[in-house]
Amino acid sequence: MVQPFEHEPPSTQMSTTPTSSPLVTDSVTMLGTDARGRAAIAASHGGIYAAYVAAKAGLKAVILSDAGVGRERAGISGLAYLASMAVPAAAIGHRSARIGDGVDCAKRGIITYVNDPAAAAGIRAGMHANVALDLFAASDLPAAPMPAPQEETRHRVSEAEADGITVLALDSASLVTPQDVGSIVLTGSHGALLGGRPETAIKIAVFAAVYNDADRGIDDCGIARLPALDARNIAGATVSAWSARIGDGLSIYQDGIVTAVNETAARHGGEIGIPAAELVARLVAARRKETA
């Protein structure tokens, strides 16, 4: 069971002294070998892929972003996934703190959802994220068990490809590789910059990148990658979190409805309101012209 935010006032409970120092990071993909047995705020979305990465890192508890919840409650689906392994997890409201920004989540974040193991550890909706993190850190919870391997998270969208132009659906932007230069990628990641840093928009010079807007969130951060991509002449777009499941690259392609495009994408035919599949077709056509 995932317990929702019921508009409770922020907690006034004092932070406890942690028995092991907690971690604050902009993404679960940044967790290192030192994460095992520790609690963390990781400002990734709360979907299953992010939860899998958190469990694989061996965290004893994790606080993610609710990413606007979105289609099929994908933005918090990782909480139930972690509960099945008895790992406490909670989510921060996307309108209280910026997704993709761990420091902001720790500073301004308010808990909106908790799973049953987190509730048993004393975490509740309405609590300040930093208070919840201290409670997790002070606990004697065990490290997460190693999760079963996830299914393949990189998919070729062969029906959209033409003339050697590669189209990829990735469950996370972290899965982009150097071999993907010049490709069109649809990623289940949110469209926020990690820690507000422009260089995190995407790590490879793809032709175009499409993200989930995580319901935009506070400071409109869910589409913040788009101007940063423009600066690198990369077409960028987001789809609605309510149209496509965050953390699911294929859903971005198959279900997504475009909510924002940058200037580069607009020059290549991108428009708000069209299906992501139509956007991809236009981007493929534009890429063909460039390589002709």
C-alpha angles and dihedrals in degrees: 000000000000114000115217132219110268099189094265116167115262113277118263092196113131118245114255124228107263120232090211125025113260124228129234117195138161093232140014086233088069095061114118136198090281090068096079113115094007134109120239148186103218110179094214122118116278096243127128097265092055091045090051091053091049091051092046089054089056098240114170091213136359139198116204135170121272088224091212090301091250133172114010087353087282092154091069100026090108091068092066090042090056092043088060086063092042091248115145114235137169137181132226120223112257090220093054099053139006117272109231093030113096096183092052091047090053092046103042106010122126120195113244103169135026132181122228096264089052091049089051088054091056101262118139140175113272094035120129110256094233091054090050090049092052091050091051092046092051093052126096093229117151123245115269114270117248106272125228110268114272120241119258109300098190116076131180110224092212096171089063097048127099137173094002095308107142122221117191134187110205126182089216135023086228087073094069111116134196088257088066095071109136094014130127109240131191110196132190089218122110119259096241125113114246106251088345091287113147093210090066093065088098130332098220130056097249121168093238139358129198123195141179111261093219087222087297094266131195116348088011085273095154091079098036095113093067100077090043089055090049089058087060095043091248118141110238135187142161133214127211117273086221093056100046136027113256111233092030114099095188091053089053088058100037101037108018124120115199116247102170139014131186124231093264092053091046090056088055093052101273116155136177113250100030123115116264089240090059091047089053091051090054092046091050090052091050092048090050090055091051093051097040 
